Amino acid sequence: MFLSPDKQMKIISRNVEEIIPEKELLKKLEKSCKNNSPLIVKLGCDPSRPDLHIGHSVVLRKLRQFQDLGHTAVLVIGDFTAMIGDPSGRNKTRPQLTKQETSYNASSYVDQAASILNIDKLKIVYNTHWLSKMNFDEVVKLASKYTVARMLERDDFTKRFKSEVPISIHEFLYPLAQGMDSVELKADIELGGTDQKFNLLVGRDLQREYGQSPQVIITNPILEGTDGIEKMSKSYNNHIALNDSPEEMYGKTMSIPDTLIEKYYLLAADSDEIVINKVRKELKNTNPRDLKRRLARKIIEKYYDKNHSIEAEKQFDHIFIKKEIPDDIPECSIKTETLLVEILFKQELIKSMTEGRRLIKQNAVKINGDICHDIHTKIKPGKDYTVKVGKRRFLKIV
């Protein structure tokens, strides 16, 4: 049994940016209830990087709502479209990924999404299964269904065209390929961030071209990253990953600007209206740091539990308030004189030697409490060293 269409609409409409068109969604829900038949709700996710973050959680949580309402949730792993590269929001052509790269990235997506979605009731598909089978004749026919003028209506394409920044032909194929996913699945509803609006609308158009009832699209707000400027993305290094440790989640949440506190309570912690109203009042006369501490605990509890949130807070206080070194920092040993950046890279405290040298130049690396200024610093065996990288990364060299 489904909830009444009006009750479903109230749940679905919460925290969304747009429903296009809203009347069609209500009609679909009414028909679903009348026929006791679930709607097909699609969410596409390109594995362009191996980690999902809490920015992705906004739309994943909306998909979970549809699951809880009794509808069929379909997670489309865009292993084929990731090889094209989504041009949304890009000021230049996105580097194309290999099949091996997309396969590697996709392998962890389902496990990470399981922290939000009901995996037992989730339909998981890979769009390489139908897109890779299209021959050139079919691709030409597909391309004939859209004009260059329509493609240039996209803000990102328009800006690049006016600025004489190159646009590769294959980038025009991305929204068409994503639209074919909707045709293949006969989707009733497609979810996405506000930056996906054009792509989702193309899906509606293609479904009409193929004689299907067009999907309703629901766009969700974009969550800014911890820098408070760019949208959350691993490429901007402003993300909180779903598989971050509780300590990382806590520390990163504490670093967000005060202006994002309410939005993080709403979208990252999925707080209800009572909590949001309370936060608004407290922002006027409460230290923002206290609100962030409560926020950090709420976020951790979504992916771990209350005990982990309490321990993460203790660890944070231990390091940042009492200025102490954690008890359980990783250790390594050296037998010969070795470059510090080489040690940090091998121990995975930095992503590259280049990043290590950049952090040293920024005075973000300390050895035994003293700032390291020399990118060529070598560590000699014979004594112990405690190295701190940034605010939360430690290593003991023995």
Beta strands, then each sheet from edge to edge (+ up, - down):
strand 1: 18-20
strand 2: 40-45
strand 3: 72-77
strand 4: 122-126
strand 5: 189-193
strand 6: 216-220
strand 7: 331-332
strand 8: 338-339
strand 9: 365-367
strand 10: 370-371
strand 11: 378-379
strand 12: 385-389
strand 13: 393-397
sheet 1: 1+ 6- 5- 2- 3- 4-
sheet 2: 7+ 13+ 12- 9+ 10-
sheet 3: 8+ 11-
end
